[in-house]
Amino acid sequence: MRHAAKRTTIHEVLRIAMDLERRTMSLYTAFVSQHAEPELQKFWLTMARHEAGHFGALALVESMIENDPKLEVARKVWFDEVTIVRLRSLLTAYQREAQKPVGIERALEMAIDLESSELEDVVVDLMQVVKDGVWRAQAMQFLIHDLGDLSYMVEKFTRDPKLLRRADDLLDRRVKALRSRKERRGEATEGAR
């Protein structure tokens, strides 16, 4: 079955993304109570706090769009729901699994799966409707967070080299994507001069 992009309002996409961020935060807070090691509890709380920051950044974007007369929250954009459907299914399964204690290695694997989703890329693409470059850059900064801690926790608390490689690859991809976005913005700035 082939999926096609469809026209969706920016408001709808932001609402979907906010729900997914909230659900991810909830999963990470479940892990706080499931892992007694203080360093892990602090890590899971930090991960949950990052998701809360993402949720807040999205709410801020939504508010900015609703209050900027030059932008239309009802404006339609092309949106491929495949990423969202996959992430929503993953979160539902993981939340069900987390109703019972989840081991450290499995919890870290879940975090890598969730952090590897393309949700942030979808949201960053939406940021292009915000014309103020400084404000857009600040909002995007909230969406990007340091995945170095995730890689460190995998290295420290598991013996799985494949899981560590996945965590390191994820970190490398996010750093490259951030650099690429900065380079494109720099080229756009140079071209405007």
C-alpha positions as CSV (number, residue, x, y, z in Angstrom):
1,M,0.0,0.0,0.0
2,R,1.4,3.3,-1.0
3,H,1.0,6.4,1.2
4,A,0.6,9.8,-0.3
5,A,1.0,13.2,1.3
6,K,-2.2,15.1,1.9
7,R,-3.0,18.8,2.5
8,T,-3.3,19.4,6.2
9,T,-3.5,22.6,8.2
10,I,-0.4,23.8,10.1
11,H,-2.6,23.9,13.2
12,E,-3.5,20.2,12.8
13,V,0.2,19.1,12.4
14,L,1.2,21.1,15.4
15,R,-1.5,19.5,17.5
16,I,-0.5,16.0,16.4
17,A,3.2,16.8,17.2
18,M,2.3,18.2,20.6
19,D,0.3,15.1,21.5
20,L,3.3,12.9,20.5
21,E,5.7,15.0,22.5
22,R,3.4,14.8,25.5
23,R,3.1,11.0,25.2
24,T,6.9,10.6,24.9
25,M,7.3,12.7,28.0
26,S,4.9,10.4,29.8
27,L,6.8,7.3,28.9
28,Y,10.1,8.8,30.1
29,T,8.6,9.8,33.4
30,A,7.3,6.2,33.8
31,F,11.0,5.1,33.5
32,V,12.0,7.5,36.3
33,S,10.0,5.5,38.8
34,Q,11.0,2.1,37.3
35,H,14.8,2.5,37.6
36,A,16.1,3.0,41.1
37,E,19.7,4.0,40.1
38,P,19.9,7.8,40.8
39,E,21.9,8.5,37.7
40,L,19.3,6.8,35.5
41,Q,16.4,8.6,37.3
42,K,18.1,11.9,36.6
43,F,18.6,10.9,33.0
44,W,15.0,9.9,32.4
45,L,13.8,13.1,34.1
46,T,16.1,15.1,31.8
47,M,14.7,13.3,28.8
48,A,11.2,14.0,30.0
49,R,12.1,17.7,30.5
50,H,13.4,17.8,26.9
51,E,10.1,16.5,25.7
52,A,8.3,19.1,27.8
53,G,10.5,21.7,26.2
54,H,9.5,20.4,22.8
55,F,5.9,20.6,23.7
56,G,6.3,24.1,25.0
57,A,8.2,25.2,21.8
58,L,5.4,23.8,19.7
59,A,2.8,25.6,21.8
60,L,4.8,28.7,21.4
61,V,4.9,28.2,17.6
62,E,1.2,27.7,17.5
63,S,0.6,30.8,19.5
64,M,2.9,32.9,17.3
65,I,1.2,31.6,14.2
66,E,-2.3,32.3,15.6
67,N,-1.3,35.8,16.6
68,D,0.7,36.9,13.5
69,P,-1.7,38.3,11.0
70,K,0.7,37.6,8.2
71,L,0.6,33.8,8.9
72,E,-2.4,31.6,8.7
73,V,-2.8,28.8,11.1
74,A,-5.5,27.3,8.8
75,R,-3.1,27.4,5.8
76,K,-2.7,24.0,4.3
77,V,0.7,22.3,3.9
78,W,1.7,19.0,2.3
79,F,2.0,16.4,5.0
80,D,2.9,12.7,4.8
81,E,1.3,11.0,7.8
82,V,3.5,7.9,7.6
83,T,6.0,9.1,10.2
84,I,3.1,10.1,12.6
85,V,1.2,6.8,12.2
86,R,4.4,4.9,12.9
87,L,5.4,7.0,15.9
88,R,1.9,6.9,17.3
89,S,1.8,3.1,17.0
90,L,5.2,2.8,18.6
91,L,4.2,5.0,21.5
92,T,1.0,3.1,22.1
93,A,2.9,-0.2,22.2
94,Y,5.6,1.2,24.4
95,Q,3.2,2.8,26.9
96,R,1.4,-0.5,27.2
97,E,4.7,-2.3,27.7
98,A,5.7,0.3,30.4
99,Q,2.7,-0.5,32.5
100,K,4.9,-3.2,33.9
101,P,8.6,-2.6,34.8
102,V,10.9,-2.3,31.8
103,G,14.5,-3.3,32.1
104,I,17.2,-0.6,31.6
105,E,18.4,-1.9,28.2
106,R,14.9,-2.2,26.8
107,A,14.0,1.3,28.0
108,L,17.1,2.7,26.4
109,E,16.3,0.9,23.2
110,M,12.8,2.4,23.3
111,A,14.3,5.9,23.7
112,I,16.5,5.4,20.7
113,D,13.6,4.2,18.6
114,L,11.5,7.3,19.6
115,E,14.4,9.8,19.3
116,S,15.2,8.3,15.8
117,S,11.7,9.2,14.5
118,E,11.5,12.0,11.9
119,L,9.0,13.9,14.0
120,E,11.4,16.8,14.7
121,D,12.2,17.0,11.0
122,V,8.5,17.4,10.2
123,V,8.1,20.1,12.8
124,V,11.3,21.9,11.7
125,D,9.9,22.0,8.1
126,L,6.8,23.6,9.5
127,M,8.9,26.3,11.1
128,Q,9.6,27.7,7.6
129,V,6.2,29.4,7.8
130,V,7.6,31.6,10.6
131,K,9.3,34.4,8.6
132,D,11.3,36.0,11.5
133,G,14.7,34.2,11.2
134,V,15.8,34.9,14.7
135,W,12.6,33.7,16.2
136,R,12.5,30.6,14.0
137,A,16.1,29.7,15.0
138,Q,15.2,30.1,18.7
139,A,12.1,27.9,18.3
140,M,14.2,25.3,16.4
141,Q,16.8,25.3,19.2
142,F,14.2,24.1,21.6
143,L,13.5,21.1,19.3
144,I,17.0,19.9,19.1
145,H,18.5,18.4,22.2
146,D,21.7,16.8,23.2
147,L,21.5,13.1,22.5
148,G,25.0,12.6,24.0
149,D,23.6,11.6,27.3
150,L,21.5,8.8,25.7
151,S,24.6,7.4,24.0
152,Y,26.5,7.6,27.4
153,M,23.7,5.8,29.3
154,V,23.7,3.0,26.7
155,E,27.5,2.7,27.0
156,K,27.4,2.7,30.8
157,F,24.3,0.5,31.5
158,T,24.3,-2.0,28.6
159,R,26.6,-4.4,27.0
160,D,25.0,-4.2,23.6
161,P,27.4,-2.8,20.9
162,K,24.5,-2.6,18.4
163,L,22.5,-0.4,20.7
164,L,25.5,1.8,21.3
165,R,26.1,2.1,17.6
166,R,22.5,3.1,17.0
167,A,22.7,5.7,19.7
168,D,26.0,7.1,18.3
169,D,24.6,7.1,14.7
170,L,21.5,9.0,15.9
171,L,23.7,11.6,17.6
172,D,25.9,11.9,14.4
173,R,22.8,12.3,12.2
174,R,21.3,15.0,14.4
175,V,24.6,16.9,14.5
176,K,24.9,16.7,10.7
177,A,21.3,17.8,10.1
178,L,21.8,20.8,12.4
179,R,25.0,21.8,10.6
180,S,23.3,21.4,7.2
181,R,20.4,23.6,8.3
182,K,22.9,26.2,9.5
183,E,24.8,26.1,6.3
184,R,21.6,26.4,4.2
185,R,20.6,29.4,6.3
186,G,24.0,30.9,5.8
187,E,23.8,30.4,2.0
188,A,20.3,32.0,2.0
189,T,21.7,35.0,3.9
190,E,24.6,35.3,1.5
191,G,22.3,35.1,-1.5
192,A,20.0,37.9,0.0
193,R,22.9,40.3,0.1
